[in-house]
Amino acid sequence: MFTLYGNQYENREEHLLLTMFQSVLSAQFETTTDFGSLLRANTPVSRMMTTYTRRGPGQGYLKTVLAERINSLIEHKDLNLEINPLKVYDQMIQQIEDETGSLPEDLPGDLGRGSGGEHGCAEHYCATSSHADGDSQQLPDDDYGEYRQRPVRIRWICKQIRSLTKRKYQDATDIAICSLIGGFFFLRFINPAIVTPQAYMLIDNLPTTAKYPRRTLTLIAKMLQNLANKPSYSKEAYMMSLNPFVESNKARINKFLNLLCEVKDFYESLEMDQYMALSKKDLQINITLNELYNTHSLLVSHLDHLAKDERQHLRILLEELGAAPAQVPRKENRTIELPLYSRWEIPIQDITTALMAENNLTQNDILYMETKSIFVQLIRSIPQLTEKRPMNLVQIAERAATAKDAVLVRKGLKVKEMLRELEEIKLCDRKDGHKLLVDEIAAELTHLGNMREKVLLETKSLESVYKTIGDHNNYLRSQLEQYKAYLQNVRITSTANQKGKTVGAGVGVVSVDGKEKKAAKPQALGPYKFSHAQFEKDGVIVDTNVPENRRANIFFQIVSPSPGTFIIALHYKGREKAILEMDLKIDDLLEKQKDNVPTLDLEYVQLSVSKTLAMLNKTFARRK
């Protein structure tokens, strides 16, 4: 779905995607018998909705609204909003032990469930609850005034949820309806960003100085969710202390959720977009082979429902195509550019003839409309042409005809001639400044709006999306580097972990008999020598370009400078330097094996990936 309608900044594609959402939501409401389970489970529909909120506009809004607030919240290193009395008590015990080194006799080290109010814990608990209540109040307050700034299309989905609920469950109360809207808006959109701000690029990293940043954000998300839903305290009884906050804000949050739904429909503009798309000859989509094959398979499976009549175009096409191809491996799953057209389309050879035939328009009417259209195009291309009022069409045509842009020159010369023809047939008069035509052009420009403003607005929107994508790319690269460093650390640690030594999580210091000393650098293993003939015999070499009379002089040397890293060198007897060297990582070989890549190219020879892995394991495992 997100491939077929991938351009989220093109109205027609986005509107088609939203109508698809409307269809699947409607089907979900029809098939769900229990109101309480609507949109709650992790169904394909709910996953679609979550994916939709993570697109550009939704992500941009979350960054604008939440980033600054979350950063300011987690900067407080001593901020602790914990309201679970058992956890509060554990933290108190830990703090007393850290400060005094022991526990007073009247304080047990552990409390049973329900004992949190004893030993002064209740006082701390109540104070913390009050603090949490005050901090969480800020988010609804601030968001309440900004509902109109929220992404319009996400608000439209909220509107569909409300509309479908009212039609399907006519007895549903406003509170129940708002609970469904809030389930989508908070559970699928707002709360995931609050709980995991790093994944949404709202913060760079959780601060190391703060003690409880993740728990703080989780508790705030829980409170917002309780505001949107009817809270149940059966599993988390400690949340009952915040019930006054929920009750006092329930009416306000329901009003907020209802206001979200006050957004206009787009059906009229979609109808026009669809009509305009019929005249385009360059429609295309970018789609992967597996997505294409899967779509084909789904259409074949549901053909009897989609095209019952044997003469329907879809049935004819699918019967010609036959069965859907099987899914291809990931490496072969390429993206292709697929042009869209209909074999049953009847092209219109001459638009002028068609207009005259279908609308009883004369040649003069067509000339008048084309002249008006070209003038509108010229004025929108050069807005300063209309700085002087009333518009002088002769001057506008002359200005375009003498411009540096070849396209404008052609249009200027053409419209000058067309204006002359209109004067000859008395459809407009130079004496009154072509008043009738000028008035119609002015009305058309007012209707179309200022193209420059629209382009600037779209440019700004695209720049914002580009920046968001760039930030996400940098974030993923940094995560990849951290993963590589961690993986290398684990490799070195695993080889250094010998009897009588314990190695910490960070490599650098090793504890031996209670004394610290620097960790020894990992020893290189090898080199180990293999002849060309031995590799051929063992099946490691599957193809070779080395001449037969020289193979006896070829040999391989393999070294492991660090765990998981291997250097394979191809040598020729009598030469000091290797003919070629290849640096291999065990991860790369395993990935090739997983992706069904059979061979490893060493330029002169092709090695079997699976046999190479077996050889490395056999050679180096026994020599560690």
Buried (B, 14 or more C-beta within 10 A) or exposed (E): BEEBBBEBEEBBBBBBBBBBBBEBBBEBBEEBEEBEEBBBEEBEBBEBBBEBBBBBBBBBBBBEBBBEBBBEBBEBEEBBBBBBBBBBBBBBBEEBEEEEEEEEEEBEEEBEEEBBBEBEBBEBBBEBBBBBBEBBBEBBEEBBEEBEEBBEBBBBBBBBBBBBBEEBBEEBEEEBBBBBBBBBBBBBBBBBBBBBBEEBBBBEEEBEEBEBBEBBBBBBBBBBBBBBBEBEEEEEEBBEBBEEBBEEBBEEBBBBBBBBBEBEEBEEEBEEBEEEEEEEEEEEBEBBBBBBBEBBBEBBEEBEEBBEEEEEEEBBEBEEEEEBEEBEEEEEEEEEEEEEEEEEEEEEEEEBEEBBEEEEBEEEBBBBBBBBEBBBBBBBBBEEBBEEEEBBBBEBBBBBBEBEEEEBBEBBBBBBEBBEEBBEEEBBEEEEBBEEBBEBBBEBBEEEEEBEEEEEEEEEBEEBBEEBEEBEEEBEEEEEEEEEEEBBBBBBBEBBEEEEBEBEEEBEEBEEEEEEEEBEEBEEBBEBEBBBEBBBEBBBBBEBEBEEEEBEBBBBBBBBEBBBBBBBBBBEEEEEEBBEBBEBBBEBBEEBBEEEBEBBEBEBBBBBBBBBBBBBEEBBEEEE
